[in-house]
Amino acid sequence: MSETDMPSIAVIADAHFHDVHADFGLSANEAGLSLRRLADTVKSLRVFNESARALNHALEDIARRGIKHVVLLGDYSDDGQVATLDRLSRLLSDFELRFGMRFYAVAGNHDIFAAQGRHRSKRFLCEGGDYVLSTSDPAVSDVNARRTVVTPAMYCHGYPAGLQPMQRNGFFRRGDEILWETPFGDSDNPLSRVYEANSSQGEVTHQLMDASYLVEPLPGLWMLMIDANVFVPLGPCDADTNAETFADSTDAGWNAIPEQKPFILKWMKEVAVRAEQSGKHLLTFSHYPALDPLRNTSESEKMLTGETMLSKRIPGAAVAEAFLEAGIKVHFSGHLHINDTALYENARGFVVNVGVPSLVAYPAAYKIVSLSGDKLEIETVSIGECGFDPVVTQSYRHEIEETGLPAERLMRARSYGEFLYEHLGHLVSRRYLRREWPPELAELVRALTLADVAAIALQTGAAAEPDPADFSDTTMRKPEFNADMTARLKLLTGTEPEYLATIPLLTFLEDWYRLKMAGGLALRDIPVERKQAYDAVMRLFDRGADMVKPDGLKAQLAMLFAIYEKYDGLPSENFSVCLQTGKISVRRPEADALAS
């Protein structure tokens, strides 16, 4: 191995670890497990009861590959609960003991909260489809719960107490590191790692700990682990009402760093200069993305649906410029559960942001990072083959039988990967269309087929803006309603119109979200013929003329497909980054095999 090559590291984001065997002060069901309800799972952006098995599967796979160093990119816990972090710490210690692994974590918005922490409450499944409420807050009640259990095991601590269960995993010095330091010096004492957090108007100030650190786990590799949690004070600190004292960090991220934590950017620049001068490879990690992971579609999406929960969390261009100014070339992030590679470049340099997907949402994968000369090699490893816990599966079936929950599509899944594939599809109709899409457009998505969309794309004038009521007329829904239109569709798309009529627009939208979240990984799961049909319809729209009337149906559909086209962006599965130029290239498996 040359001095420019070094052992691989693994990067896991958003494990959201919840151990069904953890003790939250209750025994909600016959199996004695702390099982979250499927009713809550199908409305959530992540799954719950599968998380411990998924993380264990990923770590076993990493161990099998002989990888010793693992980065945890925040949201390593379900919600920072005391019992959860205790179980997670035990799991990581077990892998360290058995395989010699070392873990390096950054905190996410689900792991810790401000100075004093905050209460958490969760519903756990019991027999008959009922649930027990477990909470750390004595003031919380739920009239629909079979019973309520108040336990300190459900509490989420703040800084620094919330870091103590993970103290061996990077946040504090262990003593055998080649290098370990913080923005404040080489002490790991929490009292020496504080900064002033200011309210938006500057009238309220609190002292908070920052958990950033720089570590050299291998000779020549510097890992800059940034605590990008930003808790903005809202009022005077009160231990009894701390949740209301600080704004949640979820939507802030890097957009708030320049104002709230300017010392971080200054330190990043200093570290980058030192790394360059001493010949170190520098990789930067934080929970939040530094570049737009939506392939620069955020503004178009806001025009189409309005501001969404995701669009509020997209970093602005100023963040990219700040990274460029700091000399940071490669940054790994989680938070949004998106598998993506983003590039920002100009005459002064480049920044690459590698978005790592979650283990508990589609497409469920982790990254392996290797340095070879002036190239960073990145491999994305799916954990879709992870097995199910039969007790959990049976509990879901009982819940469906008892409550009539419409979630059968999830139960048909034969693997964890299929389960998450169906989970995201379920979210499209049960969450996204209901919460984020304009009602009229959501109604049309449920009514149209690809044949209807293709026909609208080819129409001009008033014909391109049909009355939604027309789509209840079966003659309008069939391609044969117009022989000339049928012939044009076949000629222009190369696809039989009858086949387009079998694909609901809702199916396209489900795949639209899968491509949005998974990038190229989704192509494994979308049938080739269906993807070709999407591409054929996409090409029917005129990007300029068809978007002239932004509130018209044709313009909305044109924008929907224009966003879809951009989801086919930079390589995000197996690729390399040239650390000199920023060029991103697809890695060819056959080339890797020859080089090994």
N, C-alpha and C positions, 0 to 999 in steps of 0.2 A: 504494500500500500504506500503510495507516495504521500508526501507531506501535505498535498492539496486534496487528498482523498481522506475520508474518515467514515467511521461506522454510521449507519443509518439511524435516524430517530423517527419515532412515530408521533403523530399529532391527532389527538382526539378532541372533538368539540361537543359541547352540549350533551353530555351523557345523561344529565338529569336523573341521577341515580336515586331510585326508590326501592328499598329492600322490603319485599312483602313479608319478611320474617322479622322486621324491626318492631320494637315494642313502643306503641303509641298509647299505652295505658288501656288497651281494650283487647277483647277477643271477639271480633265481630262476626265470625262464622265458624262452622263446625271444624274447618281445617286449622283454625287458630291463626289465620293469615290476615295481614293488613292490606286487603285488596281494594284498590280504587274501583269505582263503578264504571262499567262500560258506558253508561249514559253520560258520564263526565268525559270519558276518553273520546267519544265520537264528536264532541264539541270542542275539543282541545287541539292545539297545533302539534301536540306530541302525545305519545302513548305513555302510560305510567307503569303498569304491572310488569311489562316486558323489559324495563330498563336495566335491572340488575343482571339479568341473564344476558342482555345485549353487551353490557360493559365487560362482563366476565368472558364472553365469547371473543370480543375484540382483544382483550389482554392475553388470552390463551393463544390466539393467532399470532400476536406480536411476539410472545415468548417462543412459539414454535419457529419463528423466523430468526431467532437469536438477537433480537433488538433489545437493548438494555435501557435506553433513554426514551421516556415518554412525556410529551407535553399535554397538559390538560388545559384546554382553551376556555375555561370558565363554564359556568352553569354545570359544574360537575355534580351538583346535588339537585334534588327535586326542588326544594325551596329553602335550603339552608337550615332545616330542622336539626335540633340537637341529636336526636336519635339517628337521623339519616347520616349526618356527618360522622357519627361514631361508627356506624356500620361500614361506611365508605373507607374511613381510615383503616379499619381492620382489613378490608379487602386489599387495599394498596400495600399494606404492610406484609400481607401474605405473599403477594407477587414479588415483593422485594426480597423476602426471605427465601422463597423457592427458586426464583430465577435471577436474582441479582439486579432487578429492575430499579431504576431511579425515576421519580416523577417530579415534574416541574409545572406548577399550576399558576394560573392567573384567576382572579376572582371574577365572577359574572354577576349580573343583576339578581339572579335567583339564589346566590350563595350567602349573601351578607347584606346588612342594611345599616348604613350610616354609623352613628356612634353607639346607640343603645340597642339597636335591633328592632324587631317588631313581631307582633303575634302572627301565627299562621293557624288556619283552620282547614281541615280536609274531611271529606265524606268517605266512609269505608263501607263496602258492601257486606250485608248480612243476609240470612236466609229470607226467602220470599221476595227478594228484590228491594227490601228496605235498606236503610243505611244508618250507621252510627256516626255522629259528628265528633271528631277529635279536635280539640282546640287548646291553645295555650292562653286564651283570653277568657277570663271568668265572666265577662260581660256579654259574650256571644251566646245566642240561643237559636234554635232551629225547630219550629213547631212540627216540621215534617219528619224530623229524625226520630228513630226509635228511642234513642237516648243520646245524651251529650256527655262526653268525657273531657274534663279539663286536666291537662298534663303539661309540665314544663318540657317534655320531650318534643313537643311540637313548636317550640319557640325558635325563631331565627335571630341569632345574635348579630351585633354590629362589630365594628373594628375596635380593638384587636381581638376580642374574645372569639369572634366567629372564625378566625384564622387558626386558633389553637389546635383543633383536631387535625388540621392539615399542615402543622408546623414543620414536619419532616419532608414536605413536598415542595420545597423551594422558598416559601415565604420567610423562613428564618435560616440563619447559618447553621450548617451541620458540622463544619470544621474540616471536612476532607475535600472541599471544593478547590479547584485550581484558582478560581477567582469568584468572589461573591461580594456585591456591594449594592447600595441603593442610591437614589438621587440625593440623599442627605449625607452619604459617607459610607464607612464600612461597618457601622454598628447595626445590629438587627433589633435593638431595643425599640419597642413601639413608641416610646416617649421621644425618641430622637428622629422619628419618621412622620412628623405631623406638619400640616399646612393649614392655612386659614381658608375655610370655605365661606363664601360670601353670598348673601341673598342677591336677587337680581338688581335691587336698588342700592345694595351695599349697607343697608341699615342693620342687618343681622349678620353676625360672624360667629362661626363655630370652629373649634379645633378638631380636625379629623386626621386619622392616620392614612397614609398612602402606602400600598403594599407592593409597589414596583420594585424590581431587583434585576441586577445583571449577574449572570452566572456563566462560568466556563466549565461545562461538564466534561468536555473532551479537549485535549490540547489543540488549540487553534480555532475552536468554535466558541463564539460568544452568543449567548441567547439573551436578548433584551426583553424581559417579561414586564409588560406595562399594565398597571392597574388603571384601566380607563373607566372605572366606575366613577360617576360624578353625582354626588348628592348635594343638591342646592338647598340651603336653609330656607325655610318658609316662616319660621318664627322662633321665639326663644326655646332653648332646649329644655324639655321636661321629660323625665324618665318614664312617666306614666302615659304620655301622649306622643311618644317619639315618632310613630308612624306618620303623624300629621306635621311633625316638625321639619321634615325633609321631603323634598320632591323625589319620587322614584327615579332611579337612574336609567330605566329601560329605554326611554326615547332620547336620552342625552348623548351618550357615547362621545365620539371624537369631536362632534360639532361643539361640545361644551368645554373641551379641554383648553383651548387657548385662553378663555376667560377665567375658568375656574382652577386650572392646574397648569399655568404657563411654565412652571419649573420643569415639568415633564418634557416639553419640547426642547428647552434649553439643554437638559441632561441628555436627551436623545442625540442632539447634535454633537455634544462633547464626546459621547461614547463612540459615535460613528467616526469622528476624527481620530480618536485613539485607536480604534480597530484598524483603520486604514494605515496609520503610522506603524503599528506593531504587527501587521500582516495577519490579522485575525479575520475569519469569516464571521460576518454579523447577520444574524437572523432575528427579526423582531416579531413578538407575539402579543396579542391582546384579545380580549373577548369581542370587541366591537370592530366592524369593518372600517377601513380607512378610505376605501374607494367604493363607488357605486357598484354593488354586486348584481344589479339588474340589467347589465349590458346597456346602460344609458337609456333605459326606457321609462324611468321614473316619471318624468314630466308628461310623457304620452299617456301613461297609465292614470295619472291624476286627471288629465283631460277626459279620459274615458269613464272613469268610475268615481272621480273625486279623491280626496286624500284618504289613504287607507292606513291601517296600523303599521304596515310595512314601509310605506312611503315616508312616514314620519321619522323613520329610523335611518334613512339614507344619508351618508355623510356628504357634505357640500364640497364644492371645488376648492374651498379654502383649506380643507383638511389635506387634500392631495398636495397643494402647494406647500403646506407646512411640513409634510413628510419629505418633499423634494428639498426644501431648504435645510432640513435636518440631516440630509444625506442618507436616509433610510431607503434601501432599494427593494427589499422583500419583507412583506408583513403577512402574517397568518392570522385569520380571524374566524370567529364563530357567530353566535348571537342570532342570526337570521335563519339558520338551518339551511343555508343555500350552498350548493356545490358550484363554485364559480372561480374563474380567473379573471381579474381585472387589471388593466394596464393604463397608467397615466404617464405621458411622456411629452417633453418639449426639448428645446435646444439646450436646456440646463441639465437634463438627465431623465431618469425614469423611476417610477414606483410600481411594483407589482403587488397586488393584494390577492392572496390565495384564500378563498372562502372554503372552510371545511364544514361539511354537512354534519348534522346531528346523528347520534346513534339511535334516536327514538322518534325519528320522523323520516319520511321518504326523502332521499334514497338510502339512508343508513349506511355510512361508510366512514373510514378514517383515512389519513394520509401517511405515507412513508416518504421521508425526505432524505436524500443522499447528496453529498457534495463530491463532485468529480472534476478536478481542475477548475475551470472558470464556469462550470455549469452546475446548476441546481436541478437535480432529477427528482421528480415528484410522481408517486404512484398512488392511485386511489383504490382502496381495498373495500369491497362491499362486504357487509356482514348479513346479507339477505338470507343466507342459508342457516342462520341461527335458529335453533329449535324452539318449540313452544313448551311452556309448562302445562301439562295436562290438567292440573288442578285449576289453573287460571282459566283455561279454555272451557272447562266444564262449568265453572262459576259464571262465565259469560253466557253460556247456553241457558242456564237456569234463570239468569236475569232477563234474558230475552223472552223466555217462556212466561215468566211471572209478570212482566211489565208490558210486553208487546213492543219493546224497543225495535224500531226498524233498522236493524244492523246486520241482517243476514249476509249481506255481501262480504262483510269482514270475516264471517265464520266460514265462508267457503275457501278462504285462503289456505294454501297447502304449505306455505313457508312464511317466515317472518317478513321477507321482502314483499311477498304478495299481500300480506296483512297491511303493511304500510302503504303499498300501492293503492289498495282499496280504501284505506283510511283517508288518504288525501282526496281520492275521488268522492268519498262521502262528504268531506268537508266542503267541497265546491258547492253542492246543492244545499247542504244543511247549515253552512256558516257563511262562506264568502258571498254567495248570491243574496243571502238574506241581509247580511250586515253591511256589505261594502259596495254592492252594485245598485244603481238606480232601479227602482221597482219596475219601470216600464221595460228597461233593457233586460233585466233579469227574466221577466215574463217571456220576452221574445227568445232568449237563449233556450228556455225550456220548450218553446214551440217549434223552432226552426230545425231544418235539416241542412246538411251541406249543399244539397241540391237547391234549396231555397236561397241560401247565401250566394251560390254561384249565379243563380238567375238574377238576383238583385245586383250583383257585380256587373252583369252585362246590360242591365237596363239603364236608361238615361231619363233625366227629367223626373216628372211625377211618378213614373212607373218604378223608379228606383226607391221611392218612399211609400211603399204600400201600407194600407191600413192594417194594423195588427190583427184586426178581426178577420181579414182575408185568409189568414193562415189556419183558421178553423175549417175552411172549405177544402175538402180533400182534393178537389180538382186543381187547386192552386199548389197543393203539396206534391203533386206527382209531376215528374219531368215531362210526361207526355201531354201536359196541358197545352203545350205549344211545340209543334213539330220542328219549327225552325230553331227555337231555343234549344231543343234537345240536340239537334245536329251541331249547333254552335258549341254547346258545352262539350260534346264528345271531341270535336275538332280541336278546341282550344286547351282542353285539360288532358286529353289522351285517356280519359277515364269514363267508364260507362255512367251516364247520369243515374241509371237505376241503382248503381252502387252508392253514389253520393246520397241518394235518398234514404239509404239504410243507415246512414251515420247521423245521429242527432247532433245538433250544435253543442248540446250539453256534453256529449262525449269528447268533442274537440276541446271544450273549455277545461274538462278534467285533464286532458293531455297537455293543454296550454299551461296549466299550473304545474304539472309534473316536469315539463321542460324548464319552467321558471325556477323551480326548486332544485332540480337535479342536473340541468345542463345536458351534456352528452351522455350521462349515465342513464337518462330516461329512454334513450334510443334502444336500449336492451329490452325494454318492456313494451314499447309501442309497436304494434304490428307494422311491418314494412309497407304493406299495401295501404293501410290507413294513413301512415305518414305521407306517402306519395299523394294520396287524395288531398290531404291538407295543403301540401305544397302546390298542387295543381290549382286549387281554389285561390290560394294566396296570390298566384301570378295573374289572376283575372282583374285584380284591383289596380287602378292607376293611383300611385301614391300621392300625386299632386292634386289632380282634379277631383278625386273621390273624397278628399278630406277638406274640401272648400267649406262645406257646411258642417261644422263640428257637431251640431246637435241633431243632424239627420241620421237615419238608420244606416244608409250606405256608408257615410263617413265613419260612423262608429264601428261598423264591421271592417272597413278598410284599416282603421287604426288597430283594431284587435289583431288582424293578421299581420300588420306591419310590426307590431310588438313581437308576435310569434316568430317572425323572420329573424329578429335580432337575438332571440334566445339561442340561435345557432352561432355562438360567439367564439371566443378564444378557447383553445383546448383546456379542458378542466378535469380530464380523467387521468391519463398518463402523459406527462409532458416534461419539457426541460425549459429552464430559464437561463439565458446567457447573462452572467453577472457583470459583463462588460458593456453589453449593448441593450439588454432588456428584451432581446428577441425571445419569443415563446414558440416552441416547436413541439409537434406531436412526437412522442416516443414510440418507436416501432418495436413491438415485442421481439421480432426476429433479430433486430439489431442488438437489443439487450442480451439476447441469448448468445449471440456471437461474441459479445464483449465480455461475457462472464467466464 
